[in-house]
Amino acid sequence: MATGVERGQAYREKVRDLNVTVVGLARSGVAACQLLIELGARVSATDAKPMEELSPSVRELGRIGVTLFLGGHPKEALYRSELVVVSPGVRSDLLLLGEARNRGIAVISEVELAWRV
């Protein structure tokens, strides 16, 4: 069945050097950030909670090169973004996601990211 959607090696190559914003930093959001970094993407991430309320693994993301926007979802998190990856716990009507769509930035779920990679 042909889907017309890039997957596998072709998608992994496409992600390399892409500016990606991950929205939501619970366990799966942290894992998405780590995967994207491993694939060579430039990653920023945002969560409504401040650092003190997030897992210690979020602090590690900053050490591996993820730019963090915590305590809210500012529009600055979309700076240069070419792809937005959304965690399952994030509301689909979040203003930041609407802003991304208005800018023509592709918005996909973490599940779709996993399927494509």
Helices and strands as residue ranges (DSSP letters): H 8-15, E 19-23, H 27-38, E 42-47, G 51-53, H 56-63, E 67-70, G 75-78, E 83-86, H 95-102, E 106-109, H 110-116
